[in-house]
């Protein structure tokens, strides 16, 4: 699979539809662990790594845009002092 650039991803995203929180939690907390069983953590790690390599994000603005387009919520950096 050829890596996609952030620009390509943004051009392909055609709507601002949000995934309902319940649907996201249903997949994350019930369906995926049921399908993957004891391998959930390891497979999730490798899938996350694949996503990061497929969509290289070079700035906080790109990260924020990606989270919005993926309907993963709002991305922001919290600074602790």
N, CA, C and O atoms as a GROMACS GRO file, in nm:
protein
  324
    1UNK      N    1   0.084  -0.118   0.000
    1UNK     CA    2   0.000   0.000   0.000
    1UNK      C    3   0.089   0.124   0.000
    1UNK      O    4   0.182   0.133   0.080
    2UNK      N    5   0.061   0.217  -0.087
    2UNK     CA    6   0.140   0.338  -0.099
    2UNK      C    7   0.099   0.439   0.009
    2UNK      O    8  -0.020   0.464   0.027
    3UNK      N    9   0.197   0.498   0.082
    3UNK     CA   10   0.162   0.596   0.184
    3UNK      C   11   0.092   0.717   0.124
    3UNK      O   12   0.126   0.763   0.015
    4UNK      N   13  -0.007   0.766   0.196
    4UNK     CA   14  -0.080   0.885   0.151
    4UNK      C   15  -0.028   1.007   0.225
    4UNK      O   16   0.007   0.999   0.343
    5UNK      N   17  -0.024   1.118   0.158
    5UNK     CA   18   0.017   1.240   0.224
    5UNK      C   19  -0.103   1.300   0.296
    5UNK      O   20  -0.217   1.263   0.268
    6UNK      N   21  -0.077   1.391   0.388
    6UNK     CA   22  -0.185   1.459   0.458
    6UNK      C   23  -0.271   1.536   0.360
    6UNK      O   24  -0.393   1.539   0.374
    7UNK      N   25  -0.208   1.598   0.260
    7UNK     CA   26  -0.283   1.674   0.162
    7UNK      C   27  -0.379   1.583   0.086
    7UNK      O   28  -0.494   1.620   0.062
    8UNK      N   29  -0.333   1.464   0.048
    8UNK     CA   30  -0.420   1.370  -0.022
    8UNK      C   31  -0.537   1.331   0.067
    8UNK      O   32  -0.651   1.327   0.021
    9UNK      N   33  -0.509   1.304   0.192
    9UNK     CA   34  -0.614   1.267   0.286
    9UNK      C   35  -0.716   1.379   0.296
    9UNK      O   36  -0.837   1.353   0.292
   10UNK      N   37  -0.672   1.502   0.308
   10UNK     CA   38  -0.764   1.615   0.323
   10UNK      C   39  -0.847   1.636   0.197
   10UNK      O   40  -0.964   1.674   0.207
   11UNK      N   41  -0.791   1.612   0.080
   11UNK     CA   42  -0.866   1.627  -0.044
   11UNK      C   43  -0.973   1.519  -0.057
   11UNK      O   44  -1.081   1.544  -0.110
   12UNK      N   45  -0.943   1.399  -0.009
   12UNK     CA   46  -1.037   1.289  -0.021
   12UNK      C   47  -1.151   1.299   0.080
   12UNK      O   48  -1.259   1.246   0.056
   13UNK      N   49  -1.130   1.367   0.192
   13UNK     CA   50  -1.234   1.382   0.293
   13UNK      C   51  -1.336   1.482   0.240
   13UNK      O   52  -1.304   1.599   0.219
   14UNK      N   53  -1.458   1.435   0.219
   14UNK     CA   54  -1.557   1.520   0.153
   14UNK      C   55  -1.665   1.572   0.246
   14UNK      O   56  -1.742   1.660   0.206
   15UNK      N   57  -1.674   1.521   0.367
   15UNK     CA   58  -1.780   1.565   0.456
   15UNK      C   59  -1.723   1.594   0.594
   15UNK      O   60  -1.611   1.556   0.627
   16UNK      N   61  -1.803   1.663   0.674
   16UNK     CA   62  -1.766   1.692   0.812
   16UNK      C   63  -1.853   1.610   0.908
   16UNK      O   64  -1.876   1.652   1.021
   17UNK      N   65  -1.901   1.494   0.863
   17UNK     CA   66  -1.986   1.412   0.946
   17UNK      C   67  -1.906   1.359   1.065
   17UNK      O   68  -1.790   1.321   1.051
   18UNK      N   69  -1.969   1.358   1.180
   18UNK     CA   70  -1.906   1.307   1.300
   18UNK      C   71  -1.963   1.170   1.333
   18UNK      O   72  -2.082   1.144   1.314
   19UNK      N   73  -1.878   1.082   1.382
   19UNK     CA   74  -1.922   0.951   1.426
   19UNK      C   75  -1.976   0.966   1.568
   19UNK      O   76  -1.909   1.023   1.653
   20UNK      N   77  -2.098   0.917   1.594
   20UNK     CA   78  -2.151   0.926   1.730
   20UNK      C   79  -2.058   0.856   1.830
   20UNK      O   80  -2.001   0.752   1.798
   21UNK      N   81  -2.044   0.912   1.947
   21UNK     CA   82  -1.956   0.855   2.049
   21UNK      C   83  -1.993   0.711   2.080
   21UNK      O   84  -1.905   0.628   2.100
   22UNK      N   85  -2.122   0.681   2.086
   22UNK     CA   86  -2.164   0.545   2.115
   22UNK      C   87  -2.110   0.446   2.010
   22UNK      O   88  -2.064   0.338   2.046
   23UNK      N   89  -2.116   0.483   1.883
   23UNK     CA   90  -2.068   0.394   1.776
   23UNK      C   91  -1.918   0.370   1.792
   23UNK      O   92  -1.871   0.257   1.776
   24UNK      N   93  -1.844   0.474   1.823
   24UNK     CA   94  -1.699   0.462   1.842
   24UNK      C   95  -1.669   0.370   1.961
   24UNK      O   96  -1.585   0.281   1.950
   25UNK      N   97  -1.737   0.392   2.073
   25UNK     CA   98  -1.714   0.310   2.192
   25UNK      C   99  -1.757   0.166   2.170
   25UNK      O  100  -1.693   0.073   2.220
   26UNK      N  101  -1.865   0.145   2.095
   26UNK     CA  102  -1.911   0.011   2.065
   26UNK      C  103  -1.805  -0.068   1.988
   26UNK      O  104  -1.777  -0.184   2.018
   27UNK      N  105  -1.746  -0.004   1.889
   27UNK     CA  106  -1.639  -0.068   1.814
   27UNK      C  107  -1.516  -0.092   1.899
   27UNK      O  108  -1.463  -0.203   1.905
   28UNK      N  109  -1.470   0.016   1.967
   28UNK     CA  110  -1.344   0.010   2.042
   28UNK      C  111  -1.352  -0.083   2.163
   28UNK      O  112  -1.259  -0.160   2.188
   29UNK      N  113  -1.462  -0.076   2.238
   29UNK     CA  114  -1.468  -0.146   2.367
   29UNK      C  115  -1.534  -0.283   2.362
   29UNK      O  116  -1.511  -0.366   2.450
   30UNK      N  117  -1.616  -0.308   2.258
   30UNK     CA  118  -1.688  -0.435   2.255
   30UNK      C  119  -1.653  -0.518   2.132
   30UNK      O  120  -1.607  -0.632   2.145
   31UNK      N  121  -1.674  -0.463   2.013
   31UNK     CA  122  -1.659  -0.542   1.892
   31UNK      C  123  -1.514  -0.584   1.864
   31UNK      O  124  -1.486  -0.702   1.844
   32UNK      N  125  -1.422  -0.488   1.863
   32UNK     CA  126  -1.283  -0.520   1.830
   32UNK      C  127  -1.221  -0.616   1.932
   32UNK      O  128  -1.158  -0.714   1.891
   33UNK      N  129  -1.236  -0.591   2.064
   33UNK     CA  130  -1.180  -0.689   2.160
   33UNK      C  131  -1.243  -0.828   2.146
   33UNK      O  132  -1.176  -0.929   2.168
   34UNK      N  133  -1.370  -0.833   2.111
   34UNK     CA  134  -1.436  -0.964   2.093
   34UNK      C  135  -1.375  -1.037   1.973
   34UNK      O  136  -1.354  -1.158   1.979
   35UNK      N  137  -1.348  -0.964   1.866
   35UNK     CA  138  -1.292  -1.026   1.746
   35UNK      C  139  -1.145  -1.066   1.764
   35UNK      O  140  -1.103  -1.171   1.716
   36UNK      N  141  -1.068  -0.982   1.832
   36UNK     CA  142  -0.924  -1.005   1.841
   36UNK      C  143  -0.883  -1.083   1.966
   36UNK      O  144  -0.773  -1.138   1.970
   37UNK      N  145  -0.968  -1.087   2.065
   37UNK     CA  146  -0.940  -1.162   2.187
   37UNK      C  147  -0.813  -1.116   2.257
   37UNK      O  148  -0.792  -0.996   2.273
   38UNK      N  149  -0.730  -1.210   2.298
   38UNK     CA  150  -0.608  -1.178   2.374
   38UNK      C  151  -0.505  -1.101   2.292
   38UNK      O  152  -0.410  -1.047   2.349
   39UNK      N  153  -0.522  -1.096   2.161
   39UNK     CA  154  -0.426  -1.026   2.075
   39UNK      C  155  -0.463  -0.880   2.051
   39UNK      O  156  -0.396  -0.812   1.973
   40UNK      N  157  -0.566  -0.830   2.116
   40UNK     CA  158  -0.614  -0.692   2.093
   40UNK      C  159  -0.504  -0.589   2.110
   40UNK      O  160  -0.486  -0.504   2.023
   41UNK      N  161  -0.431  -0.594   2.221
   41UNK     CA  162  -0.329  -0.492   2.247
   41UNK      C  163  -0.219  -0.493   2.141
   41UNK      O  164  -0.179  -0.388   2.092
   42UNK      N  165  -0.169  -0.612   2.107
   42UNK     CA  166  -0.060  -0.622   2.010
   42UNK      C  167  -0.106  -0.578   1.870
   42UNK      O  168  -0.035  -0.504   1.802
   43UNK      N  169  -0.222  -0.623   1.829
   43UNK     CA  170  -0.272  -0.585   1.696
   43UNK      C  171  -0.302  -0.436   1.692
   43UNK      O  172  -0.273  -0.370   1.591
   44UNK      N  173  -0.358  -0.381   1.797
   44UNK     CA  174  -0.386  -0.236   1.802
   44UNK      C  175  -0.257  -0.156   1.790
   44UNK      O  176  -0.254  -0.052   1.724
   45UNK      N  177  -0.150  -0.203   1.853
   45UNK     CA  178  -0.021  -0.136   1.843
   45UNK      C  179   0.026  -0.132   1.697
   45UNK      O  180   0.064  -0.027   1.647
   46UNK      N  181   0.022  -0.246   1.630
   46UNK     CA  182   0.071  -0.254   1.491
   46UNK      C  183  -0.019  -0.175   1.396
   46UNK      O  184   0.030  -0.114   1.301
   47UNK      N  185  -0.149  -0.177   1.420
   47UNK     CA  186  -0.240  -0.098   1.336
   47UNK      C  187  -0.213   0.051   1.356
   47UNK      O  188  -0.211   0.126   1.258
   48UNK      N  189  -0.192   0.094   1.480
   48UNK     CA  190  -0.159   0.234   1.506
   48UNK      C  191  -0.030   0.275   1.438
   48UNK      O  192  -0.019   0.385   1.384
   49UNK      N  193   0.067   0.187   1.441
   49UNK     CA  194   0.195   0.213   1.374
   49UNK      C  195   0.176   0.226   1.223
   49UNK      O  196   0.237   0.312   1.160
   50UNK      N  197   0.092   0.141   1.167
   50UNK     CA  198   0.063   0.147   1.023
   50UNK      C  199  -0.007   0.279   0.987
   50UNK      O  200   0.025   0.341   0.886
   51UNK      N  201  -0.102   0.320   1.069
   51UNK     CA  202  -0.171   0.448   1.044
   51UNK      C  203  -0.071   0.563   1.047
   51UNK      O  204  -0.076   0.652   0.962
   52UNK      N  205   0.018   0.562   1.145
   52UNK     CA  206   0.117   0.670   1.157
   52UNK      C  207   0.209   0.674   1.036
   52UNK      O  208   0.249   0.782   0.992
   53UNK      N  209   0.243   0.559   0.981
   53UNK     CA  210   0.329   0.556   0.862
   53UNK      C  211   0.253   0.593   0.734
   53UNK      O  212   0.311   0.649   0.641
   54UNK      N  213   0.125   0.562   0.731
   54UNK     CA  214   0.044   0.592   0.613
   54UNK      C  215   0.010   0.740   0.605
   54UNK      O  216   0.003   0.796   0.496
   55UNK      N  217  -0.009   0.803   0.720
   55UNK     CA  218  -0.044   0.944   0.727
   55UNK      C  219   0.060   1.019   0.810
   55UNK      O  220   0.033   1.054   0.925
   56UNK      N  221   0.178   1.044   0.754
   56UNK     CA  222   0.280   1.115   0.830
   56UNK      C  223   0.234   1.260   0.856
   56UNK      O  224   0.203   1.334   0.762
   57UNK      N  225   0.232   1.298   0.980
   57UNK     CA  226   0.186   1.432   1.020
   57UNK      C  227   0.306   1.508   1.076
   57UNK      O  228   0.370   1.463   1.170
   58UNK      N  229   0.334   1.623   1.017
   58UNK     CA  230   0.456   1.695   1.049
   58UNK      C  231   0.437   1.818   1.137
   58UNK      O  232   0.535   1.880   1.177
   59UNK      N  233   0.314   1.852   1.167
   59UNK     CA  234   0.291   1.970   1.250
   59UNK      C  235   0.168   1.948   1.338
   59UNK      O  236   0.088   1.858   1.313
   60UNK      N  237   0.156   2.030   1.441
   60UNK     CA  238   0.039   2.021   1.528
   60UNK      C  239  -0.089   2.050   1.451
   60UNK      O  240  -0.194   1.993   1.482
   61UNK      N  241  -0.082   2.138   1.352
   61UNK     CA  242  -0.199   2.171   1.272
   61UNK      C  243  -0.244   2.049   1.190
   61UNK      O  244  -0.364   2.022   1.179
   62UNK      N  245  -0.148   1.974   1.134
   62UNK     CA  246  -0.182   1.853   1.059
   62UNK      C  247  -0.242   1.747   1.151
   62UNK      O  248  -0.336   1.677   1.113
   63UNK      N  249  -0.187   1.735   1.270
   63UNK     CA  250  -0.239   1.638   1.367
   63UNK      C  251  -0.383   1.675   1.404
   63UNK      O  252  -0.471   1.589   1.406
   64UNK      N  253  -0.406   1.802   1.432
   64UNK     CA  254  -0.539   1.850   1.467
   64UNK      C  255  -0.639   1.823   1.355
   64UNK      O  256  -0.750   1.778   1.380
   65UNK      N  257  -0.598   1.853   1.232
   65UNK     CA  258  -0.685   1.830   1.116
   65UNK      C  259  -0.714   1.681   1.098
   65UNK      O  260  -0.828   1.644   1.069
   66UNK      N  261  -0.614   1.596   1.116
   66UNK     CA  262  -0.632   1.452   1.102
   66UNK      C  263  -0.733   1.400   1.206
   66UNK      O  264  -0.823   1.324   1.172
   67UNK      N  265  -0.717   1.442   1.331
   67UNK     CA  266  -0.810   1.398   1.436
   67UNK      C  267  -0.952   1.441   1.403
   67UNK      O  268  -1.046   1.365   1.424
   68UNK      N  269  -0.968   1.562   1.352
   68UNK     CA  270  -1.101   1.612   1.317
   68UNK      C  271  -1.160   1.529   1.203
   68UNK      O  272  -1.275   1.487   1.211
   69UNK      N  273  -1.083   1.506   1.098
   69UNK     CA  274  -1.131   1.430   0.983
   69UNK      C  275  -1.162   1.285   1.019
   69UNK      O  276  -1.254   1.226   0.963
   70UNK      N  277  -1.086   1.228   1.111
   70UNK     CA  278  -1.108   1.089   1.154
   70UNK      C  279  -1.220   1.079   1.257
   70UNK      O  280  -1.256   0.969   1.298
   71UNK      N  281  -1.273   1.193   1.300
   71UNK     CA  282  -1.377   1.199   1.404
   71UNK      C  283  -1.328   1.136   1.534
   71UNK      O  284  -1.401   1.064   1.603
   72UNK      N  285  -1.200   1.164   1.567
   72UNK     CA  286  -1.141   1.114   1.690
   72UNK      C  287  -1.145   1.217   1.802
   72UNK      O  288  -1.088   1.195   1.908
   73UNK      N  289  -1.211   1.327   1.780
   73UNK     CA  290  -1.219   1.431   1.881
   73UNK      C  291  -1.124   1.545   1.852
   73UNK      O  292  -1.060   1.550   1.747
   74UNK      N  293  -1.116   1.635   1.946
   74UNK     CA  294  -1.032   1.754   1.930
   74UNK      C  295  -0.892   1.727   1.985
   74UNK      O  296  -0.877   1.680   2.097
   75UNK      N  297  -0.792   1.756   1.906
   75UNK     CA  298  -0.653   1.739   1.948
   75UNK      C  299  -0.598   1.871   1.997
   75UNK      O  300  -0.608   1.972   1.928
   76UNK      N  301  -0.541   1.870   2.115
   76UNK     CA  302  -0.473   1.991   2.165
   76UNK      C  303  -0.363   1.948   2.260
   76UNK      O  304  -0.369   1.842   2.324
   77UNK      N  305  -0.263   2.031   2.267
   77UNK     CA  306  -0.149   2.004   2.355
   77UNK      C  307  -0.172   2.078   2.486
   77UNK      O  308  -0.195   2.199   2.486
   78UNK      N  309  -0.165   2.006   2.595
   78UNK     CA  310  -0.178   2.067   2.727
   78UNK      C  311  -0.038   2.089   2.782
   78UNK      O  312   0.045   1.998   2.782
   79UNK      N  313  -0.014   2.206   2.826
   79UNK     CA  314   0.116   2.238   2.885
   79UNK      C  315   0.100   2.243   3.037
   79UNK      O  316   0.016   2.315   3.090
   80UNK      N  317   0.183   2.165   3.106
   80UNK     CA  318   0.181   2.166   3.251
   80UNK      C  319   0.301   2.245   3.299
   80UNK      O  320   0.411   2.236   3.243
   81UNK      N  321   0.280   2.320   3.402
   81UNK     CA  322   0.388   2.402   3.457
   81UNK      C  323   0.413   2.367   3.601
   81UNK      O  324   0.501   2.426   3.664
   0.00000   0.00000   0.00000
